[in-house]
């Protein structure tokens, strides 16, 4: 009977170990993302990440290969979270103008709430996108963001609301620029001009301005006059 009991316990051990390993990887990625966002790739310390996750450098290297491998996984994880959140935004059943409005508002709010994501993207730009080039996952994820805008633009043009030459990629650039700058340059902008725009009332006003600017870029002139 003892041997039977031991035999039955074995199948449960592997899933438990697998679950623990996945939880360890997730913990390492979470802490590493913060460390890279605050100190950059060169300034981040694997020793510090290991200490804060109660793991070891050896374990981190086992899971992620090396420091740059860990950084790339953190970057991929940040993009995955952003695009997963965006995917939950259902714009298919909305009128084109309302769909575009909600997409702008979502992006502005998401970037405002996820400063570490913005910092990671800033750091990757310092490295000229070298690590992003290595990731097929990130490119595939961001293609989905353009596809959502393409669908909105097609419906907007079909209904005679959007300009015939409106470009989804240009709209994506504009939405990203307005939402990104709001976080990336907050420290310098507020020290130069005060923090009024970064208080609740100021952020609400900037959010509304972002929507107006994107709609102005997409809508036909006669539709803009009608909206006024």
Buried (B, 14 or more C-beta within 10 A) or exposed (E): EEEEEEEEEEEEEEEEEEEEEEEBBEBBBBBBBBBBBEBBBEEBEBEEBBEBBEBEBEBBBEBBEEBBBBBBBBBBBBBEBBBEBBEEBEBEEBBBBEBBBBBBBBBBBBBBEBEBBBBBBBBBEEBEEEBBEBBEBBEEBBEEBEEBBBBBBEBBBEEEBBBEEBBBEEBBEBBBEBBBBBBBEBEEBBEEEEEEBBEEEBBEEBBEEBBBBBBEBBBBEEBEEEEE
